[in-house]
Amino acid sequence: MEDAEQESEESDNAEERKEFNEAELKSTILEFIKNNKVGPVIENSLKNSVKLEGEMITVELTNPVEVDGIEKVRTDLLNFIRKKFQNSSIQLQHKVNIEKAADRPYTAKDKFEAMLKENPLLGKLRDTFGLDTDY
């Protein structure tokens, strides 16, 4: 008798769960950001580096500051997402990707060189107008 009740409960939980994709997840995260003051570092991390695999949400981070921030909002964010999709099985994890951090340009010169790789016409503009990009 207990097995039948457990199966019934499991099927009820499965029926309540809403299916969702990465686009819907990102929209939900933007809603969370809008409704909560998470700070610019965490906002940027949540907007740009969220991946979905089944019911596992992974946030790729590039430095320890982001880890601390994500940990502060993790419970609220996870509860918000679970409630929105009516799915208590959703999990949230974060990974620190050091290689991704190494690719990020920091100085003005590095930023300009990165933009130049994406759009070579910037070099022509710099030369035509005699712009100093090293300031």
C-alpha positions as CSV (number, residue, x, y, z in Angstrom):
1,M,0.0,0.0,0.0
2,E,2.8,2.4,0.8
3,D,4.5,1.8,-2.6
4,A,1.3,2.8,-4.3
5,E,1.2,6.1,-2.3
6,Q,4.8,6.8,-3.1
7,E,4.3,6.3,-6.8
8,S,1.2,8.5,-6.6
9,E,3.2,11.3,-4.9
10,E,6.0,11.0,-7.4
11,S,3.6,11.2,-10.4
12,D,1.9,14.2,-8.8
13,N,5.3,15.9,-8.4
14,A,6.2,15.2,-12.0
15,E,3.0,16.7,-13.2
16,E,3.5,19.9,-11.2
17,R,7.0,20.5,-12.7
18,K,7.2,22.9,-15.5
19,E,9.6,22.1,-18.3
20,F,12.0,25.0,-19.1
21,N,14.8,25.8,-21.4
22,E,17.9,28.0,-21.1
23,A,16.1,31.1,-22.6
24,E,13.3,30.8,-20.0
25,L,15.9,30.3,-17.3
26,K,17.8,33.5,-18.3
27,S,14.5,35.4,-18.4
28,T,13.8,34.2,-14.9
29,I,17.3,35.2,-13.7
30,L,16.8,38.7,-15.2
31,E,13.5,38.9,-13.3
32,F,15.4,37.9,-10.1
33,I,18.1,40.5,-10.7
34,K,15.4,43.2,-11.3
35,N,13.6,42.4,-8.1
36,N,16.7,42.0,-5.9
37,K,19.8,44.2,-5.3
38,V,22.6,41.8,-6.3
39,G,25.3,44.2,-7.2
40,P,27.0,44.8,-10.6
41,V,29.5,41.9,-10.3
42,I,26.9,39.3,-9.5
43,E,24.5,40.8,-12.0
44,N,27.1,40.5,-14.8
45,S,28.0,36.9,-13.7
46,L,24.3,35.8,-13.8
47,K,23.6,37.5,-17.1
48,N,26.5,36.1,-19.0
49,S,27.6,32.8,-17.8
50,V,24.7,30.5,-16.9
51,K,24.4,27.1,-18.5
52,L,21.5,24.6,-18.1
53,E,21.9,20.8,-18.3
54,G,18.7,19.0,-17.4
55,E,17.8,20.3,-13.9
56,M,21.4,21.4,-13.1
57,I,22.1,25.1,-13.5
58,T,25.8,26.0,-13.7
59,V,27.2,29.5,-13.3
60,E,30.7,29.9,-14.7
61,L,32.8,32.4,-12.7
62,T,36.2,33.9,-13.3
63,N,37.3,35.0,-9.8
64,P,36.8,34.5,-6.1
65,V,34.9,37.8,-5.7
66,E,32.1,36.4,-7.9
67,V,32.1,33.1,-5.9
68,D,31.4,35.1,-2.7
69,G,28.7,37.1,-4.3
70,I,27.0,34.0,-5.8
71,E,27.1,32.2,-2.5
72,K,25.3,35.2,-0.9
73,V,22.4,35.1,-3.3
74,R,22.4,31.4,-4.0
75,T,19.6,30.3,-1.7
76,D,17.3,33.2,-2.7
77,L,18.0,32.6,-6.4
78,L,17.5,28.9,-6.2
79,N,14.2,29.3,-4.3
80,F,13.0,31.9,-6.9
81,I,13.8,29.6,-9.8
82,R,12.3,26.5,-8.2
83,K,9.1,28.4,-7.4
84,K,8.9,29.9,-10.9
85,F,9.2,26.5,-12.6
86,Q,7.4,24.6,-9.8
87,N,10.3,22.2,-9.6
88,S,12.1,21.4,-6.4
89,S,14.6,19.2,-8.2
90,I,16.5,22.1,-9.7
91,Q,20.1,22.4,-8.5
92,L,22.5,25.3,-8.7
93,Q,26.3,25.0,-8.8
94,H,29.2,27.3,-9.7
95,K,32.5,26.6,-11.4
96,V,35.5,28.9,-11.4
97,N,37.1,29.0,-14.8
98,I,40.6,30.4,-14.5
99,E,41.3,30.1,-18.2
100,K,38.4,32.3,-19.0
101,A,39.7,35.0,-16.6
102,A,43.1,34.9,-18.3
103,D,41.4,35.9,-21.6
104,R,39.8,39.0,-20.2
105,P,41.6,42.2,-21.2
106,Y,42.2,44.6,-18.3
107,T,44.3,47.6,-19.5
108,A,43.1,50.1,-22.1
109,K,45.7,48.8,-24.5
110,D,44.6,45.2,-24.0
111,K,40.9,46.2,-24.5
112,F,41.7,48.1,-27.7
113,E,43.7,45.1,-29.1
114,A,40.8,42.8,-28.3
115,M,38.4,45.1,-30.0
116,L,40.8,45.4,-33.0
117,K,40.8,41.6,-33.4
118,E,37.0,41.6,-33.6
119,N,36.8,44.7,-35.9
120,P,40.0,45.5,-37.9
121,L,38.4,48.7,-39.2
122,L,39.1,50.3,-35.7
123,G,42.8,50.4,-36.7
124,K,42.0,52.3,-39.8
125,L,39.9,54.8,-37.8
126,R,42.7,55.2,-35.3
127,D,45.2,55.9,-38.1
128,T,42.9,58.2,-40.1
129,F,42.1,60.4,-37.1
130,G,45.4,60.1,-35.4
131,L,43.9,58.7,-32.2
132,D,46.0,57.8,-29.2
133,T,44.7,54.5,-27.9
134,D,47.4,54.1,-25.2
135,Y,46.4,57.1,-23.1
